[in-house]
Amino acid sequence: MDYKIKINGTEYDVSIHKFENTTAQLTVNEVDFEVEVEGLVANPTRTSYKPAAKTIQPDVTLGKPKTSNSSAYELKSPLPGIILEILVNEGDAVKAGQQILVLEAMKMENSIHAERGGTVKKINYSKGDSVLEGDVILIIK
């Protein structure tokens, strides 16, 4: 096993060739050493870890709001930025195409509009909050 280590600002190339009980044979910057390592258990037993298989379902609605059911959708931030103004409140009725908020990104103000009408059920962020691309800003049902 090869490593690069830094001690007091000096970088060393370290290769460990053999590790047996509490003795290691290694090379540091092309110089061979045999060293005793404190705190190791002689002949430790190794256990292997095999993670459980995970099934990943692809999001077939890429670029569209993720629906939690047929009558609600999540309005996601289209790019990272800072929320300058939220123009609706929870419980407000909104129409498709209505401006919902103003997002500053790359020193430009971007108007974010509702993709469809409904009632604002939950607002997850406030004025002045930073958001990342894909963050769910609010839910309309």
C-alpha positions as CSV (number, residue, x, y, z in Angstrom):
1,M,0.0,0.0,0.0
2,D,1.4,3.4,-1.0
3,Y,0.7,6.6,0.9
4,K,1.8,10.2,0.9
5,I,2.1,11.7,4.4
6,K,3.1,15.1,5.6
7,I,5.0,15.7,8.8
8,N,5.8,19.3,9.9
9,G,5.3,20.5,6.3
10,T,7.6,17.9,4.7
11,E,6.0,15.3,2.4
12,Y,7.0,11.7,2.5
13,D,6.3,8.7,0.1
14,V,5.5,5.7,2.2
15,S,5.0,2.1,1.0
16,I,4.0,-0.6,3.4
17,H,5.2,-4.0,2.1
18,K,4.5,-6.4,5.0
19,F,2.5,-6.0,8.2
20,E,2.8,-9.0,10.6
21,N,1.8,-8.9,14.3
22,T,3.2,-5.6,15.5
23,T,6.0,-5.3,13.0
24,A,5.8,-3.5,9.7
25,Q,8.3,-3.5,6.8
26,L,8.0,-0.3,4.8
27,T,9.9,2.2,2.6
28,V,10.0,5.9,3.3
29,N,11.4,8.0,0.5
30,E,13.2,5.0,-1.0
31,V,14.8,4.0,2.4
32,D,13.7,0.6,3.8
33,F,12.6,0.3,7.5
34,E,11.3,-2.4,9.8
35,V,9.3,-0.8,12.6
36,E,7.4,-1.8,15.7
37,V,3.9,-0.4,15.9
38,E,2.5,0.2,19.4
39,G,-1.2,-0.3,20.2
40,L,-1.9,-3.1,17.7
41,V,-3.3,-6.5,18.7
42,A,-1.2,-9.4,17.5
43,N,-2.9,-11.4,14.8
44,P,-6.1,-9.3,14.7
45,T,-9.1,-10.9,13.0
46,R,-10.5,-9.2,10.1
47,T,-14.2,-9.0,9.3
48,S,-15.5,-8.1,5.9
49,Y,-18.4,-5.8,5.3
50,K,-20.6,-6.3,2.4
51,P,-23.3,-3.6,2.0
52,A,-26.8,-4.7,1.2
53,A,-27.8,-4.3,-2.4
54,K,-29.6,-1.1,-3.1
55,T,-32.2,-0.7,-5.8
56,I,-32.2,2.8,-7.3
57,Q,-35.3,3.9,-9.2
58,P,-34.5,6.5,-11.8
59,D,-36.5,9.7,-11.8
60,V,-38.3,9.5,-15.1
61,T,-39.6,13.1,-14.7
62,L,-36.3,14.8,-15.0
63,G,-36.7,18.5,-15.4
64,K,-40.3,18.4,-14.2
65,P,-41.6,19.1,-10.6
66,K,-41.7,15.9,-8.5
67,T,-45.2,15.1,-7.7
68,S,-46.0,13.6,-4.2
69,N,-49.5,12.8,-5.4
70,S,-51.6,13.7,-8.5
71,S,-52.7,17.1,-7.1
72,A,-49.5,18.5,-5.7
73,Y,-46.1,19.5,-7.0
74,E,-42.9,20.8,-5.6
75,L,-41.6,24.1,-7.0
76,K,-37.8,23.6,-7.1
77,S,-35.1,26.2,-7.5
78,P,-33.9,26.1,-11.1
79,L,-30.4,27.3,-10.0
80,P,-28.5,28.2,-6.9
81,G,-29.1,31.7,-5.5
82,I,-30.6,33.8,-2.8
83,I,-34.3,34.4,-2.3
84,L,-34.9,38.2,-2.6
85,E,-38.7,38.1,-2.3
86,I,-41.5,35.6,-1.9
87,L,-44.7,36.9,-3.4
88,V,-47.1,34.4,-1.9
89,N,-48.0,33.0,1.5
90,E,-49.1,29.6,2.6
91,G,-52.8,29.2,1.8
92,D,-52.7,31.6,-1.1
93,A,-54.4,30.5,-4.4
94,V,-52.0,30.8,-7.4
95,K,-52.5,30.5,-11.1
96,A,-50.3,28.8,-13.7
97,G,-47.7,31.3,-14.9
98,Q,-48.1,33.6,-11.8
99,Q,-44.8,35.0,-10.4
100,I,-44.1,33.3,-7.1
101,L,-40.7,34.6,-6.1
102,V,-37.6,36.5,-7.1
103,L,-34.3,34.6,-6.9
104,E,-30.9,36.3,-7.3
105,A,-28.4,34.2,-9.1
106,M,-25.1,35.3,-10.5
107,K,-26.0,38.9,-9.7
108,M,-29.2,38.8,-11.7
109,E,-32.8,38.8,-10.5
110,N,-34.8,35.9,-11.8
111,S,-38.6,35.7,-11.7
112,I,-39.8,32.2,-10.7
113,H,-43.3,31.4,-11.9
114,A,-45.8,28.7,-10.9
115,E,-46.0,25.9,-13.5
116,R,-49.6,25.2,-12.6
117,G,-52.4,26.6,-10.5
118,G,-53.4,25.5,-7.0
119,T,-53.0,26.5,-3.3
120,V,-49.7,27.1,-1.6
121,K,-49.5,24.4,1.0
122,K,-45.9,24.8,2.4
123,I,-43.1,27.3,2.0
124,N,-39.8,25.9,3.0
125,Y,-37.6,29.0,2.7
126,S,-37.7,32.7,3.6
127,K,-36.5,36.0,2.1
128,G,-32.7,36.1,2.3
129,D,-32.2,32.3,2.4
130,S,-29.7,30.6,0.1
131,V,-31.0,27.8,-2.0
132,L,-29.2,25.2,-4.2
133,E,-30.4,24.0,-7.6
134,G,-33.2,21.5,-7.0
135,D,-34.1,22.6,-3.5
136,V,-37.9,22.5,-3.0
137,I,-38.9,26.1,-2.3
138,L,-42.6,25.5,-1.9
139,I,-45.4,23.0,-2.5
140,I,-48.5,23.8,-4.4
141,K,-51.5,21.5,-4.2
